[in-house]
């Protein structure tokens, strides 16, 4: 039944996902209603919701535009299900903003396979990754994905290797100007964030631990699926899927290295995992298997969401 609903991209699919986002977002927010009495906090919640909606439509654009998914609504539905594993994301502006900018970067890097305007795409991707790192410092590791993309597509032109450093200079100048205008110490800003913390003992309760354990098991399933079936997929999308897998593992390293660790940081792994999950459902043509995948994911996401409220 679920596969039938999302098998084609229709206004019904998008409407359903939008309604579900609103429902789950406000279900989480009403747990702490103090923001309703502050115009600033209310505006912040609204901005978070707008960025979440923008992320959904960006993911849909990435998978459709680059041939990573057919004309269906699987990607946006999987993205919603994975977000529900970690509802505290809805209260974390830094990871939501950083994730949005990383999506802008991923969009440019995956489209690099067309070899059109490659220099602009490399610069843009590097720029957005560096902007994301201002919100979550270790997102800077996603620059590795830029160099991987250069190796795959445009490694012969030495100028392409220099562009990420030009983007770094541009973001540094803009950030320094902002620090002068708003009178804060730029060096101290990075000293607090450029810290490595490998401890994973941050769980506030067993439900957060359980959500992480279930998410890891599901992620391993889809990663193994894409790796074992990659050779039998169309040659034209091989490099795109390799970049998606690389993106997932970089996101894992961001999670492992980041200080002030929480499940929220796994948001950076949700986009590549969403693409892999949607690809798995499309590749496995057996309807019963796909229904099982959907229902298991729905049950897991709903359980983890409501258990953490």
Secondary structure, DSSP 4 states (H G I P E B T S, - for coil): -HHHHHSS--HHHHHHHHHHHHHHHHHHHGGGGGGGG-HHHHHHHHHHHHHHHHHHHHHHHHHHHTTSS-SSSHHHHHHHHHHGGGGGGGG-HHHHHHHHHHHHHHHHHHGGGG-SSHHHHHHHHHHHHHHHHHHSGGGGGGHHHHHHHHHHH-TT-HHHHHHHHHHHHHHHHHHHHHHHHHT--HHHHHHHHS---------SSHHHHHHHHHHHHHHHHHHHHHHHHGGGS-GGGHHHHHHHHHHHHHHHHHHHH-SS--GGGGHHHHHHHHHHHHHHHHH---HHHHHHHHHHHHHHHHHHHHHT-
